Amino acid sequence: MAYIPSFYKIMESYTFKSKSLTDTKNFGHTLGLHAKAGFVYCLDGDLGAGKTTLTQAIATGLNLSGGEYISSPSFAIMHEYHGKIPLYHMDFYRLYSSDDVLALGFDEYFYKKGLTVIEWSKRATDILPDDILAIDIQLAEDNTRTIKLRWSPIYNALLKEICKIFPPTHIA
């Protein structure tokens, strides 16, 4: 039987609708603005759904030093950006399993004093920390996006801030 991280067992989830690229960027900016050191954001969804765009907006909310462009780490697998809260941006798309993540030592970043953002996190669910914010982005034919969030209790304050700006379209 496969390990199921606790965030999959969390009963509550919120769904948000992004009607434009601006909405998605504003949503990401809010995630960055209210991030705390040690947070882990797990981004999943289809190719082209907006995971890297959301990460770029998260970085603007973090106000990273140096004004570096946030690029997809698809080939490098991990990029580190410096700021008051460092950003560890990972992309597990080219990895086959959690064994690959462990072999590269990326699991150590989950527990550092920065914000870890992982694209394609479902490739390594068995080694993710229990306290994560799971973000699933689905792209519709009309170019709108559905963003579904699931979280552990340490993210409750963040979710309250998000809901002030972006009312959920569905709560389950």
N, C-alpha and C positions, 0 to 999 in steps of 0.2 A: 504494500500500500504506500502510495506516495505521500510525502510530507506536505501538509497544507498549512502555510503561514497563517498566523492569527488574523491578519487583515482580511482574509477570505471568510473568516468566521464572523466578522463584525456584521451585525444585522442591518445597521443603518448605512444608507448610501444616498448621496445627493447627485442629481443630474442637472446640468446647466446647458443652455443652448448658446452657441456662439454663431451669430448671424453674419459675421464679417471677420476679416483679418484683424481689424482694429479691436474687435471684441476679444479675440484670442490673445492679442498682445496685452490688452488691459488686464485680462484674467491672469496671465503670466506675471505681469508687473506686480500685481497684488500678491501673488505667491512669493515673489522675491522680496517685496517690501516687508512682509510679515514673517519671513523665514527666521529661524533661530539656528545657531550652531548645533550640529548633531542631527538636524532633520534629514530625512531621506525621502525624496520624491521619486516614485517609480512610474515612468511613462510608458504606456503601451497603446497600441492601435495599429491600423494598417499603414503601409508605406504611403507617404504623402499626406498623412492625417494632420501633421503639424507639430510633431514632438520636438523637433529642433527649433522651430519658430517659437514654441512655448518656452523652451529653455533660454533662447535669446532674450525673451521678454522677462523671464525670471532674473536673468543677469542684470537687466536694466534696473529692476527693483532692488537688487542687491547693491547697486551703485559701485560696481567693481572698479578698483584703481587701474589706471593704465588705459582705459577705454578700449581694451582688446575686443576684436570681433569674435563672437562666439560661433564657432563652426561645428559642423557635425563631426563627431569623433569616430565615424564608421570605420575608417582604416587605421587610425591610431588607437582606437578603442577607448582611450581616456585622455581628457585634457584637464589641466588644473589652472584655475584663474585666481589671482590674488585680490584680496579686499578685506574689509573689516570682518566679513564672513567669507572665507574662501569658497569657491565653487569647484566641486569635483564632478565633471560632466563625463559620464560613461555611456557607451553604446555597445550593447551585447549582441547586436545583430549578427556579427560574424563569428560569434562564439557558439559552440554546440551545447554546452551544458555548464552547470555550476563548477564542475571540475576545472574547466578552462579559466573561470573567474578566480578560483582558488590558486591555480598554478601561477597566475599573473600577479597574485597578491592584492587584487583590487578589493577584496572583502575587508581589508584593513581600513579602507577609506570610509566604510559605513560608520565607523566609530570615532572618526576624527572630529575636530572642532570646526567643521565647515558644513556646507550644504551639499549633499550628494544628490545628483540628478542622474537617474539611470534610464536610458531609452532601451526598450525591448527587455525589460526586467523579468518578464515571465520565463526567460530562458534559464533563470537561476533562482527560482522561487524558494528552493529548499535551503538556501543560505542567506536569504534576506533577513534583516533584523525584524523582530515582531512589530516594532514601532515605526511604521511607514505611512506615507500618504500615497495611496494608489490612485493613479490618474489614467483613465482609459479614454482615448480620443477616437471618435468615429466620424468619418467624413461622409456626408450625404451627397447625392447627385446634384443638388442645388448649391453645392459648395459651402453649406452650413456645417457646423460641427456640433456633435453632442459630446460633452465632457462629463464623465461619470467619476465621482470621487468616493473612495472608501478610506477610512482612516482609523488609527488607534487613538486612544484618549488624549495623548500629548498634543494632538493637532486640533483639539476642540476650540481653542481661542482663535486659531487661524481660520477655521471654518466659520466662526461667527463674523469675522472681518470680511471674508469672502461674501457671505450671504447679505451683508449690509449693502454691498455694491452690485452683486449679481444674484438676484433672487433665484432659488432653484426652481426648475420646471417640474421636478419629480423628486419626492422623498420616499425612500423605501427602507 
